[in-house]
Amino acid sequence: MDAQPSAGDPTLTHRRTIGPYVPIRRLGEGGMGIVYLARDPEGRQVALKVMRPELAAQEDFRARFRKEAEAAKRVARFCTAPLLDAGRDGDRHYLVTEYVDGPDLSSVIDAQGPLSGSNLDALAVGVATALAAIHEAGIVHRDLKPSNILLSPLGPRVIDFGVAQLADTLAERTGTVIGTPSYMSPEQARGEQVTAAADVFAWGCVVAYAATGRPPFGNGPAPEVLYRVAHHVPYLTGMDERLRPLVEQALDKDPARRPSAQRLLDRLLGREEVAVEAATRIVSDIWAAPGEPTRHAAAASGGTVPYGGAPDGGAPDGEGERRGRRWLPFAVAGVALAVAATVLLLVLRPFGGGGTQPPPKGPLASRDVQIGGVSLHVTVDSVLRRGTSVSVQWTVRITGKYSWWPKDLFGDDFSGAALLDPPSGSKFMPARKNDACLCSKIPARWLEKGDVLPLYATYTNVPEDVETVAVDAPGFGLFADLPVS
């Protein structure tokens, strides 16, 4: 039997249904309205957002409601909580979205600390995928922030893109600025026209927050935060070095210099024109499932901040509140080697975190090399064993001022990298599965100064008593005496 309506909730006191939907309980409340967990006519759980009656009474709001609802329905169902329905029941206008069973990002960071490894990679890819789908439908989210990113068992899901322009009505009526200061773009802070580039800026803020536990422009009174957003460089100390260059580009003060959401996706996955369908599958593959969940209510978004103790001044919307899971600390997921051999160039960490011994911190070896006049800094990050399989990870950073075309050196993949056991004289080349190399695919694009190219190769039939190896990769030379973890 459905839960009885709350006696303290005037929206439910005299009404058992809103349209064809039966509210079960209230999930959150904000400036736009109230969000309920509800059941649709088929008994499925959905999130039902009922707009405030005083907003629905305005003709300009009703016109925008119809327009934005139709646009939101066109957003592809990839890394988003898709809009399922929009309607009117008497004086109530409502939106219905897929119900995402999981906490919001801010709740997880507050409880568990920053993300790392494959889950940080999956978050960056998943949110970029969602933005690419949203922008393809002609929508600008305008309020992307941690409380609008829910962490489902299959990966992150972006919510609340269906009310982006509807917020203008509230802003015009109250004179408030729509957005959360710590995640607003400089052009939003200056009151200028907001485009899809503002969402890319917010992506950079969200990824930096997820990686470090703090917004890159801090918290505090809204005027102070907005001044830092418009004039200060972001504080990215502790940011994952593989993601930092792309986050810095996303946080460029000039919106014209920021990459598009699709370009973010392409750069993250090392391919051109990555389809959102493929990116969503990748996110699901590398996202770590929670262990032994405990039910809890995720914290509502609003005027509190992780540190500093001062309200951020943004209009609290409370709509990030969801019933979800208290996730145990995130583990790096193991990724199927078949996926590794195809498209996960920049986000894959071979073997995941299923082993009992963590990989060593910091690079095992590094050197500066020049290839075709281009200066590179090469590191061997890890040599990890699972049984008789060994996986090696390299990172290549472009330090010179010239562009580099890696296919000139490697070809289509990193299959030329050899692993050596000097005492026995054995030489191993990257393994193959289904006729594909278990190694990095090489992107067909020029790399510029500051770009990072992570590489890996997996070798099989390596004797388990081998404790130290050497690796020899084309152009990088021999790295000797590397411990196997």
ZAVODREN-497807 format. One line per 5 residues: for each residue x, y, z of C-alpha. Coordinates in pm, 1 decimal. Each point is the difference from the previous one (the first is absolute). Layout:
// ZAVODREN-497807
X:Y:Z | ... $
// end
This chain:
// ZAVODREN-497807
0.0:0.0:0.0 | 124.2:348.8:-77.9 | 111.3:216.2:284.5 | -265.0:235.4:133.5 | 44.7:369.5:-79.0 $
163.3:202.8:270.0 | -251.7:191.8:208.6 | 242.7:290.0:15.9 | 33.5:31.1:-374.8 | -277.8:225.2:-139.6 $
64.9:-119.0:-353.3 | -96.3:-355.6:96.6 | -261.1:58.7:270.5 | -297.9:25.9:-236.2 | 135.6:-180.9:-302.4 $
108.4:-359.4:-46.6 | 115.2:50.1:-359.7 | 164.0:271.5:-206.7 | -93.9:-70.7:-355.5 | 26.4:-379.1:-33.4 $
280.8:-15.7:260.9 | -33.4:-106.1:363.3 | 242.1:184.7:233.2 | 161.8:-224.1:262.6 | 221.7:236.4:193.3 $
167.4:335.0:-35.3 | 364.4:-9.3:-109.4 | 86.0:368.4:7.4 | -118.6:356.8:-39.8 | 153.1:302.7:-167.6 $
-71.9:328.5:-167.0 | -169.0:-162.9:-298.8 | -225.5:-239.7:189.6 | -22.8:-331.3:184.9 | 145.2:-334.5:-112.1 $
-173.6:-326.0:88.7 | 75.9:-363.5:-40.5 | -309.5:-121.8:-183.8 | -141.4:-295.0:-192.2 | -113.6:15.7:-358.9 $
-312.4:-182.0:-126.8 | 208.9:-316.1:-55.4 | 127.2:6.6:357.7 | 353.9:110.9:-84.1 | 181.7:248.2:223.1 $
57.9:346.8:-146.5 | 107.1:341.4:126.2 | -292.1:244.7:-16.9 | 82.9:372.1:12.1 | -302.1:222.1:67.2 $
53.4:367.3:-84.6 | -105.2:265.9:243.6 | -357.0:123.0:-64.1 | 106.7:365.5:4.0 | 238.4:-73.5:-286.1 $
-253.9:-199.8:-197.4 | -241.5:292.9:27.3 | 227.6:210.5:-222.8 | -55.9:-14.4:-374.2 | 369.0:38.7:-84.1 $
79.2:-294.2:226.3 | -262.7:-219.5:-166.8 | 138.2:84.6:-344.0 | 354.0:-80.6:108.1 | -117.1:-315.7:173.5 $
-145.1:-142.3:-320.5 | 304.6:98.6:-205.4 | 261.4:-129.2:242.2 | -186.7:-323.0:69.8 | -7.6:-83.2:-370.3 $
369.9:77.6:-31.8 | 89.1:-208.3:306.4 | -185.5:-300.8:-141.0 | 243.0:3.5:-293.7 | 303.4:-53.7:224.3 $
146.2:-346.1:-58.8 | -17.6:-240.6:293.4 | 373.5:-14.6:59.2 | 146.7:82.4:342.7 | -310.3:206.7:74.4 $
-324.9:-47.1:188.3 | -221.8:38.7:-309.3 | -320.3:201.0:-0.9 | -285.9:-247.7:-40.8 | -305.0:224.6:8.8 $
-122.4:353.3:57.9 | -353.0:103.8:67.6 | -256.5:203.5:185.0 | -250.1:-103.4:265.6 | -227.7:291.1:80.7 $
227.9:284.2:107.3 | 296.7:-231.4:46.0 | 266.6:-40.6:-267.2 | 232.7:-296.0:43.2 | 301.1:-172.1:-152.5 $
67.5:-372.1:28.8 | 349.7:-142.2:-26.6 | 156.0:-339.8:44.9 | 62.0:-70.6:368.6 | 371.1:-46.2:68.6 $
68.9:-220.3:302.2 | 319.0:145.7:139.7 | 148.2:288.0:200.1 | 113.5:326.6:-151.3 | 368.2:70.9:-53.2 $
23.9:259.5:277.1 | -136.9:-246.9:257.7 | 253.2:-264.0:-101.4 | 294.5:241.5:8.8 | -109.1:134.9:338.0 $
-28.8:-351.4:143.7 | 282.6:-184.5:-173.6 | 245.8:260.3:-129.3 | 121.9:61.7:-357.2 | -36.3:-252.9:-280.0 $
301.6:-159.4:-164.1 | 94.7:-261.8:-254.5 | -259.7:-137.1:-236.4 | -294.2:162.5:179.6 | 150.5:345.8:-46.4 $
60.6:-85.3:-365.9 | -355.2:-128.5:-36.7 | -141.9:314.1:161.2 | 193.1:225.6:-239.2 | -107.6:-203.6:-302.9 $
-358.7:-45.9:120.4 | -68.8:367.6:68.0 | 160.6:98.7:-332.2 | -220.1:-260.0:-170.9 | -311.9:141.3:163.1 $
92.7:354.5:-102.8 | 64.2:-112.4:-357.9 | -349.5:-153.4:-10.5 | -159.2:305.8:163.6 | 173.3:245.4:-232.9 $
-88.6:-210.8:-304.8 | -365.4:60.5:89.8 | 59.2:375.9:4.6 | -14.9:32.6:378.6 | 243.1:171.7:236.8 $
-12.1:-146.1:350.4 | 112.5:322.3:172.5 | 13.3:-150.7:349.8 | 229.3:-301.3:-19.9 | 133.2:-66.9:349.6 $
72.6:-300.8:224.9 | -354.4:-16.0:140.5 | -133.8:-30.8:-356.8 | 213.8:-308.0:-67.3 | -138.5:-323.4:144.3 $
223.6:-304.9:34.3 | -201.0:-300.3:-111.0 | 126.0:-361.2:9.4 | 74.2:37.0:-373.3 | 182.2:332.0:21.7 $
-64.9:374.0:34.6 | -326.8:148.0:-124.9 | -55.6:372.9:-59.4 | -338.7:134.2:106.3 | -202.2:322.0:-14.7 $
91.3:98.9:-355.0 | -370.6:21.1:-81.3 | -54.2:312.6:210.9 | 292.6:208.6:-125.0 | -191.1:276.7:-173.5 $
-300.6:-27.8:230.2 | 217.6:144.7:272.9 | 6.9:329.1:-190.7 | -358.4:64.4:101.9 | 91.9:-37.3:366.3 $
306.9:218.8:-47.6 | -198.5:277.0:-165.9 | -264.8:-10.2:271.7 | 238.8:-0.8:295.5 | 303.8:177.9:-144.6 $
227.2:-292.0:90.0 | 279.5:-146.6:-207.3 | -59.0:-360.5:-102.0 | 294.4:-226.4:67.3 | 231.1:-107.9:279.8 $
291.5:247.1:38.5 | 274.9:-259.9:46.6 | -98.1:-164.9:-330.5 | -101.1:303.2:-204.8 | 201.9:119.9:-298.9 $
160.2:346.6:-22.3 | -259.2:106.9:-256.4 | -279.0:-102.0:237.1 | 170.2:193.0:279.5 | 7.9:308.0:-224.3 $
-363.3:-38.9:-102.7 | 87.8:-66.0:-364.9 | -159.2:-239.4:-245.4 | 22.6:-362.3:111.0 | 89.1:-265.2:-257.9 $
100.8:-365.1:4.8 | 353.1:115.4:86.4 | -127.6:85.0:349.6 | -86.5:-366.2:52.8 | 352.5:-97.7:-105.7 $
138.3:240.3:261.6 | -227.4:-162.6:258.9 | 128.3:-342.9:-113.4 | 353.0:115.6:84.1 | -115.4:118.5:343.0 $
-184.2:-326.3:69.5 | 291.0:-223.7:-102.8 | 243.0:208.3:207.7 | -236.1:-23.7:298.2 | -36.7:-376.6:-42.6 $
379.4:-43.5:-19.3 | 97.1:229.2:289.0 | -307.5:36.2:219.2 | -21.1:377.3:-49.4 | -131.4:233.2:-272.4 $
286.0:157.4:-198.2 | -118.5:351.9:89.5 | -90.5:-78.4:359.0 | -316.3:83.1:191.4 | -124.5:291.3:202.4 $
-223.7:302.8:-57.6 | -126.2:8.6:-357.0 | 167.6:331.1:-99.8 | 340.2:-127.4:115.1 | -34.9:-331.8:-181.4 $
-121.4:165.8:-320.6 | 293.3:242.8:9.4 | 242.5:-291.0:25.5 | -178.6:-178.9:-284.3 | 32.8:306.1:-223.3 $
354.2:104.8:91.9 | 199.6:-270.2:180.3 | 171.7:-311.5:-130.7 | -157.3:-324.6:125.7 | 156.7:-173.5:297.2 $
78.0:-349.6:-130.2 | 266.6:-119.1:243.2 | -40.5:-375.8:46.0 | -186.6:-37.5:-329.8 | 58.3:-326.1:-187.6 $
279.5:88.8:-243.8 | -153.7:-202.2:-282.9 | -318.2:206.4:10.0 | 144.1:335.3:104.8 | 94.0:132.8:-349.3 $
-352.4:-56.9:-130.8 | -157.5:148.9:313.7 | 219.9:307.4:-40.4 | -120.4:42.2:-358.9 | -362.2:-33.5:111.1 $
57.7:271.9:262.1 | 132.0:255.0:-248.6 | -148.3:342.6:73.7 | -75.6:45.1:-371.3 | -292.9:-223.1:-102.0 $
122.3:-2.3:-359.9 | 317.4:-180.6:105.8 | -171.6:-277.6:192.5 | -48.3:-336.6:-169.2 | -353.8:-108.6:-79.3 $
-157.4:-285.5:196.5 | 55.0:-227.2:-300.6 | 364.4:106.9:-13.5 | 34.3:-79.1:371.5 | -132.6:-345.6:-72.2 $
232.8:-49.6:-295.2 | 302.6:111.8:200.5 | -88.9:-220.7:296.5 | -43.7:-310.2:-215.3 | 267.5:70.7:-255.8 $
-231.4:-25.9:-300.0 | -174.7:235.5:-238.5 | -378.1:50.0:13.0 | -62.7:-256.1:271.8 | -369.2:-95.1:1.4 $
-180.8:58.7:328.6 | -131.5:-357.3:-15.4 | 354.5:-139.9:-3.5 | 117.0:238.6:272.3 | -290.1:-103.2:225.0 $
92.6:-366.9:-36.1 | 360.6:82.3:88.1 | -109.1:187.3:313.3 | -208.1:-298.1:112.1 | 293.5:-235.0:-60.4 $
248.7:194.3:211.6 | -236.4:121.1:275.2 | 47.8:-184.4:331.0 | -315.8:-142.0:155.0 | -67.3:79.1:368.1 $
65.8:-259.9:263.3 | -267.2:-98.0:253.6 | -213.1:314.5:-30.9 | -171.8:158.1:296.3 | -313.3:199.8:-72.8 $
12.8:371.5:70.0 | -131.6:327.3:-128.6 | 251.9:200.0:-198.9 | 63.6:350.4:127.1 | -193.2:278.4:-164.8 $
184.9:263.0:-194.6 | -25.8:350.8:130.4 | 172.6:284.6:175.4 | 266.1:-193.5:190.4 | 356.4:-58.0:-102.5 $
254.4:-281.9:58.1 | 244.6:237.0:165.4 | 18.9:360.7:109.7 | -327.5:-11.4:188.1 | -168.9:274.7:-201.6 $
-306.5:-26.7:-224.0 | 78.3:21.9:-366.0 | -286.3:237.9:-64.8 | -146.3:-211.7:-280.0 | -370.7:-69.7:0.6 $
-42.5:-338.0:172.6 | -199.2:-236.7:-212.9 | 8.6:-316.9:206.1 | -71.4:-196.0:-312.7 | 317.0:-207.3:27.3 $
-153.4:-182.3:295.8 | -72.0:-360.2:-87.0 | -45.6:-322.7:184.1 | 317.7:-190.7:-77.7 | 281.6:-218.1:122.2 $
275.8:75.6:247.3 | 280.1:-128.1:-212.6 | 304.1:-152.4:158.1 | 332.7:144.8:-116.8 | 24.2:-26.5:-375.8 $
214.0:-280.1:-137.2 | 162.6:16.9:-340.5 | -201.3:-228.3:-224.8 | 154.4:-281.8:-200.8 | -62.6:54.3:-368.4 $
-52.1:-272.1:-256.3 | 308.1:-31.6:-216.3 | -213.1:-3.9:-310.8 | -114.1:352.1:83.0 | 355.5:98.1:86.6 $
117.7:-111.2:-342.6 | -245.6:221.6:-184.0 | -74.2:346.7:125.1 | 112.9:75.4:356.2 | 321.0:185.6:-80.6 $
-8.0:273.8:258.0 | -225.0:-127.2:276.5 | 102.6:-364.5:37.6 | 215.8:-121.2:284.2 | 82.7:-363.8:-85.5 $
-94.3:-260.7:259.6 | -205.1:256.2:197.4 | 26.6:-21.4:376.8 | -93.9:-358.2:63.1 | 347.4:-104.1:112.7 $
105.3:-20.0:361.1 | 312.7:211.3:-50.9 | -45.8:363.8:-108.2 | 216.2:132.0:-281.0 | 301.9:201.8:111.3 $
-46.9:372.9:36.3 | 187.7:221.9:-240.3 | 175.5:-104.7:-320.9 | 241.0:-292.3:2.8 | 226.5:171.3:-251.5 $
0.0:307.3:-220.9 | 207.5:179.1:-263.2 | -17.3:280.7:-251.9 | 27.6:-99.2:-366.9 | -26.3:169.2:-337.3 $
-184.9:-150.8:-294.1 | 4.5:185.4:-329.4 | 104.6:318.5:176.1 | -286.8:-23.1:250.6 | 89.9:-9.6:370.0 $
-180.5:-261.9:208.7 | 8.8:-101.0:365.4 | -53.7:-376.8:34.7 | -76.1:-183.6:323.0 | -61.3:-364.6:79.5 $
-279.7:22.4:253.5 | -56.2:-360.1:104.0 | 75.2:-364.3:-73.7 | -289.2:-204.2:138.9 | -35.4:-376.9:12.1 $
-307.7:-220.8:2.9 | 108.4:-361.3:-7.8 | 218.9:-46.7:-308.0 | -127.4:321.1:-159.8 | 188.9:326.7:43.3 $
-127.8:343.5:-100.6 | 226.7:303.2:-41.8 | -116.7:361.8:-2.9 | 190.6:294.7:-148.7 | -85.7:369.8:-8.5 $
131.3:228.9:-271.7 | -25.9:378.1:43.3 | 74.6:239.6:-285.8 | 244.3:255.5:142.7 | 125.1:163.9:-320.4 $
-170.2:268.8:-201.1 | -52.9:-208.9:-314.1 | -283.1:-238.4:-85.7 | 50.1:-376.3:-4.6 | -179.6:-263.7:-208.0 $
41.7:-320.9:206.8 | -110.3:-227.5:-284.9 | 327.6:86.3:-174.7 | 183.6:-185.7:275.7 | -239.9:-268.0:118.9 $
-238.5:-65.8:-287.6 | -353.9:-91.3:101.1 | 82.5:-139.6:344.2 | 272.3:-47.3:260.0 | 77.3:-358.7:-101.3 $
371.0:74.5:-49.9 | 66.7:42.1:372.5 | 200.0:-296.7:130.0 | 31.3:-137.1:352.9 | 333.3:-165.4:84.0 $
117.0:-238.3:269.7 | 377.0:69.7:-12.1 | 116.5:-296.3:214.6 | -169.4:-256.7:-225.1 | 26.3:196.8:-322.5 $
-375.0:-40.3:-59.4 | -181.1:261.1:-206.0 | -376.9:48.7:6.7 | -210.5:198.9:-242.3 | -351.6:130.1:82.0 $
-258.3:-276.8:3.7 | -287.9:-18.5:-244.7 | -364.6:-90.9:44.3 | -253.6:-38.4:-277.7 | 272.3:111.0:-240.4 $
41.6:332.5:184.2 | 302.5:113.4:198.1 | -50.2:25.5:374.7 | 162.2:339.6:-6.0 | -82.3:364.5:-60.2 $
-149.4:109.6:-327.1 | 178.6:304.3:-137.0 | -213.9:311.5:-61.9 | -10.2:134.4:-353.9 | 57.8:359.9:101.9 $
279.2:246.0:62.7 | 111.9:47.6:358.3 | 96.1:347.4:118.9 | 214.8:130.5:284.2 | -150.9:-101.4:333.6 $
-197.8:-292.7:-143.9 | 30.9:-333.1:179.1 | -0.4:-340.9:-168.9 | -49.6:-291.5:243.7 | 109.2:-334.3:-144.6 $
-19.3:-357.8:117.6 | 83.5:-351.8:-117.3 | -90.8:-338.1:148.8 | 226.9:-304.7:-23.4 | -90.3:-363.0:67.8 $
192.7:-313.7:100.7 | 246.4:197.8:209.5 | 141.0:-241.7:263.8 | -129.2:78.7:346.2 | 351.1:-1.8:148.7 $
101.4:301.6:-213.5 | 23.9:292.7:242.9 | 191.3:258.4:-204.2 | -35.9:76.6:-370.0 | 107.8:247.4:-263.8 $
-220.9:160.9:-263.6 | 106.4:122.6:-340.8 | -243.7:219.2:-192.7 | 55.0:155.8:-344.8 | 170.9:335.9:32.4 $
6.5:-6.4:380.6 | 297.9:-232.4:48.2 | 56.2:-266.8:262.8 | -124.5:43.3:356.6 | 176.4:-258.7:218.0 $
-42.0:-138.9:352.5 | -373.2:61.1:33.8 | -162.8:-180.8:294.4 | -309.4:-208.0:-71.9 | -281.0:65.2:247.9 $
// end
